[in-house]
Protein backbone atom coordinates (compact mmCIF):
# COMPACT_ATOMS: atom_id res chain seq x y z
CA UNK A 1 0.00 0.00 0.00
CA UNK A 2 1.47 3.35 -1.03
CA UNK A 3 1.46 6.09 1.54
CA UNK A 4 -1.06 8.82 0.83
CA UNK A 5 0.52 12.29 1.37
CA UNK A 6 -2.83 13.94 2.12
CA UNK A 7 -3.68 11.20 4.61
CA UNK A 8 -0.38 11.74 6.40
CA UNK A 9 -0.94 15.52 6.51
CA UNK A 10 -4.34 15.00 8.12
CA UNK A 11 -2.90 12.48 10.54
CA UNK A 12 -0.01 14.67 11.70
CA UNK A 13 -2.37 17.65 12.00
CA UNK A 14 -4.61 15.58 14.30
CA UNK A 15 -1.82 14.80 16.78
CA UNK A 16 -1.20 16.78 19.92
CA UNK A 17 2.14 18.60 20.12
CA UNK A 18 3.50 15.96 22.46
CA UNK A 19 2.36 13.06 20.28
CA UNK A 20 3.80 14.71 17.17
CA UNK A 21 7.19 15.27 18.77
CA UNK A 22 7.11 11.73 20.15
CA UNK A 23 7.42 10.41 16.59
CA UNK A 24 10.96 9.39 15.67
CA UNK A 25 11.71 11.23 12.43
CA UNK A 26 14.49 8.77 11.58
CA UNK A 27 11.92 5.96 11.39
CA UNK A 28 9.89 7.76 8.70
CA UNK A 29 10.29 7.41 4.95
CA UNK A 30 11.45 10.50 3.04
CA UNK A 31 7.96 11.65 2.05
CA UNK A 32 6.69 11.28 5.62
CA UNK A 33 9.71 13.20 6.91
CA UNK A 34 8.88 16.16 4.66
CA UNK A 35 5.25 16.21 5.82
CA UNK A 36 6.39 15.82 9.43
CA UNK A 37 8.80 18.76 9.06
CA UNK A 38 6.06 20.91 7.50
CA UNK A 39 3.74 20.24 10.45
CA UNK A 40 6.48 20.99 13.00
CA UNK A 41 7.23 24.28 11.24
CA UNK A 42 3.53 25.13 10.98
CA UNK A 43 3.17 24.82 14.76
CA UNK A 44 6.46 26.62 15.35
CA UNK A 45 7.69 23.75 17.54
CA UNK A 46 11.31 23.61 18.58
CA UNK A 47 13.35 21.19 16.45
CA UNK A 48 15.21 20.22 19.61
CA UNK A 49 12.02 18.60 20.82
CA UNK A 50 12.05 16.02 18.03
CA UNK A 51 12.92 13.08 20.23
CA UNK A 52 10.72 10.19 21.17
CA UNK A 53 9.79 10.26 24.82
CA UNK A 54 10.62 7.01 26.53
CA UNK A 55 7.13 6.84 28.08
CA UNK A 56 5.19 7.97 25.02
CA UNK A 57 2.62 5.66 23.49
CA UNK A 58 2.89 5.18 19.72
CA UNK A 59 0.01 7.07 18.13
CA UNK A 60 -0.31 6.25 14.46
CA UNK A 61 -3.05 6.37 11.88
CA UNK A 62 -3.04 4.02 8.94
CA UNK A 63 -5.88 2.09 7.27
CA UNK A 64 -5.93 -1.62 8.12
CA UNK A 65 -7.57 -2.80 4.93
CA UNK A 66 -5.92 -1.21 1.85
CA UNK A 67 -7.53 -1.55 -1.53
CA UNK A 68 -5.97 -3.87 -4.12
CA UNK A 69 -4.90 -1.00 -6.35
CA UNK A 70 -2.93 0.51 -3.47
CA UNK A 71 -0.98 -2.65 -2.75
CA UNK A 72 2.58 -2.71 -4.04
CA UNK A 73 4.95 -5.12 -2.35
CA UNK A 74 7.95 -3.80 -4.28
CA UNK A 75 7.42 -0.21 -3.16
CA UNK A 76 9.93 0.66 -0.38
CA UNK A 77 7.35 3.05 1.12
CA UNK A 78 4.72 0.31 1.40
CA UNK A 79 2.50 -0.28 4.44
CA UNK A 80 4.04 -1.46 7.65
CA UNK A 81 6.32 1.56 8.04
CA UNK A 82 6.12 2.46 11.70
CA UNK A 83 3.08 0.27 12.45
CA UNK A 84 3.17 -1.39 15.88
CA UNK A 85 3.77 -5.11 16.09
CA UNK A 86 0.68 -5.63 18.25
CA UNK A 87 -1.70 -4.44 15.52
CA UNK A 88 -2.50 -7.98 14.36
CA UNK A 89 -4.13 -8.77 17.71
CA UNK A 90 -5.45 -5.26 18.37
CA UNK A 91 -8.83 -4.51 19.92
CA UNK A 92 -11.07 -1.52 19.27
CA UNK A 93 -11.92 0.40 22.45
CA UNK A 94 -13.53 3.54 21.00
CA UNK A 95 -14.92 4.77 17.70
CA UNK A 96 -16.53 7.92 16.32
CA UNK A 97 -18.28 8.09 12.96
CA UNK A 98 -17.78 11.18 10.81
CA UNK A 99 -19.44 12.51 7.70
CA UNK A 100 -16.13 13.37 6.07
CA UNK A 101 -12.72 11.69 6.19
CA UNK A 102 -11.21 15.16 6.64
CA UNK A 103 -12.79 15.47 10.12
CA UNK A 104 -10.96 14.40 13.26
CA UNK A 105 -13.44 14.70 16.17
CA UNK A 106 -12.10 16.30 19.33
CA UNK A 107 -13.61 13.44 21.33
CA UNK A 108 -11.46 10.91 19.45
CA UNK A 109 -8.34 12.99 20.05
CA UNK A 110 -9.21 13.31 23.76
CA UNK A 111 -9.68 9.54 24.03
CA UNK A 112 -6.33 8.93 22.37
CA UNK A 113 -4.61 11.46 24.63
CA UNK A 114 -6.11 9.80 27.72
CA UNK A 115 -4.63 6.43 26.77
CA UNK A 116 -1.32 8.03 25.88
CA UNK A 117 -1.19 9.74 29.27
CA UNK A 118 -1.86 6.37 30.95
CA UNK A 119 1.05 4.80 29.06
CA UNK A 120 -1.16 2.48 27.00
CA UNK A 121 0.04 1.88 23.41
CA UNK A 122 -2.67 3.03 21.04
CA UNK A 123 -3.39 3.72 17.41
CA UNK A 124 -6.00 6.20 16.16
CA UNK A 125 -6.92 5.31 12.62
CA UNK A 126 -9.41 6.41 10.01
CA UNK A 127 -11.38 3.35 8.96
CA UNK A 128 -13.99 3.15 6.23
CA UNK A 129 -16.54 0.44 6.83
CA UNK A 130 -18.34 -0.66 3.69
CA UNK A 131 -22.12 -0.82 3.89
CA UNK A 132 -24.18 -3.20 1.78
CA UNK A 133 -27.00 -0.70 1.25
CA UNK A 134 -27.66 1.46 -0.61
CA UNK A 135 -26.23 0.24 -3.89
CA UNK A 136 -23.56 0.90 -4.93
CA UNK A 137 -21.99 0.11 -1.54
CA UNK A 138 -21.27 3.23 0.50
CA UNK A 139 -18.33 3.74 2.83
CA UNK A 140 -18.88 5.24 6.27
CA UNK A 141 -15.66 6.76 7.63
CA UNK A 142 -15.04 6.57 11.34
CA UNK A 143 -12.10 7.14 13.62
CA UNK A 144 -11.39 4.13 15.79
CA UNK A 145 -8.96 3.74 18.65
CA UNK A 146 -7.01 0.49 18.75
CA UNK A 147 -4.93 -0.99 21.58
CA UNK A 148 -3.13 -4.31 22.15
CA UNK A 149 -5.77 -6.97 22.78
CA UNK A 150 -4.37 -7.87 26.20
CA UNK A 151 -4.76 -4.24 27.33
CA UNK A 152 -8.30 -3.72 26.04
CA UNK A 153 -9.99 -4.02 29.45
CA UNK A 154 -7.54 -1.61 31.07
CA UNK A 155 -7.86 0.82 28.15
CA UNK A 156 -11.66 0.77 28.32
CA UNK A 157 -11.50 1.47 32.05
CA UNK A 158 -9.09 4.36 31.54
CA UNK A 159 -11.49 5.87 29.00
CA UNK A 160 -14.36 5.44 31.47
CA UNK A 161 -12.36 7.11 34.24
CA UNK A 162 -10.80 9.98 32.28
CA UNK A 163 -13.30 10.68 29.48
CA UNK A 164 -16.79 9.34 30.16
CA UNK A 165 -17.06 9.40 33.97
CA UNK A 166 -16.53 13.17 34.29
CA UNK A 167 -19.40 13.68 31.83
CA UNK A 168 -21.56 11.21 33.74
CA UNK A 169 -20.74 12.91 37.05
CA UNK A 170 -21.86 16.28 35.70
CA UNK A 171 -25.18 14.79 34.58
CA UNK A 172 -25.65 12.97 37.89
CA UNK A 173 -25.02 16.16 39.86
CA UNK A 174 -27.53 18.06 37.73
CA UNK A 175 -30.10 15.31 38.32
CA UNK A 176 -29.59 15.35 42.11
CA UNK A 177 -29.86 19.12 42.25
CA UNK A 178 -33.30 18.93 40.65
CA UNK A 179 -34.67 16.49 43.24
CA UNK A 180 -36.74 17.40 46.28
CA UNK A 181 -35.26 16.71 49.73
CA UNK A 182 -37.37 13.57 50.08
CA UNK A 183 -36.46 12.24 46.64
CA UNK A 184 -32.80 12.99 47.29
CA UNK A 185 -32.83 10.89 50.46
CA UNK A 186 -34.31 7.98 48.49
CA UNK A 187 -31.77 8.31 45.67
CA UNK A 188 -29.00 6.45 47.49
CA UNK A 189 -26.12 5.51 45.13
CA UNK A 190 -26.02 1.87 46.26
CA UNK A 191 -29.70 1.56 45.38
CA UNK A 192 -29.73 3.66 42.22
CA UNK A 193 -26.64 1.86 40.90
CA UNK A 194 -27.07 -1.55 42.47
CA UNK A 195 -26.00 -3.22 39.25
CA UNK A 196 -22.72 -1.29 39.19
CA UNK A 197 -21.92 -2.11 42.83
CA UNK A 198 -22.77 -5.76 42.16
CA UNK A 199 -20.43 -5.80 39.17
CA UNK A 200 -17.55 -4.45 41.25
CA UNK A 201 -18.13 -7.18 43.85
CA UNK A 202 -18.17 -9.85 41.14
CA UNK A 203 -14.97 -8.50 39.55
CA UNK A 204 -13.11 -8.62 42.87
CA UNK A 205 -14.52 -12.04 43.80
CA UNK A 206 -13.61 -13.61 40.44
CA UNK A 207 -10.09 -12.21 40.67
CA UNK A 208 -9.57 -13.47 44.22
CA UNK A 209 -10.88 -16.91 43.27
CA UNK A 210 -8.51 -17.19 40.31
CA UNK A 211 -5.54 -16.10 42.42
CA UNK A 212 -6.48 -18.77 44.98
CA UNK A 213 -7.02 -21.44 42.32
CA UNK A 214 -3.49 -20.90 41.03
CA UNK A 215 -2.10 -20.67 44.57
CA UNK A 216 -0.44 -17.35 43.76
CA UNK A 217 0.70 -14.83 46.32
CA UNK A 218 -0.81 -11.37 45.99
Protein Blocks (a to p, Z undefined) as FASTA:
>chain_A
ZZdfklmmmmmmmpcfklmmmpcfklpcfklmmmmmmmmmmnopafklmccdfkbccddd
ddfbdcfklgcfklmkbghihpafklmmgccfbdcddfbfkbccfklmmmmmmmmmnopa
cdddddddddfbdcdddddddddddddfklmmmmmmmmmmmmmmmmmmmmmmmmmmmpcf
klmmmmgfklmmmmmmmmmmmmmmmmmmmmmmnopaZZ
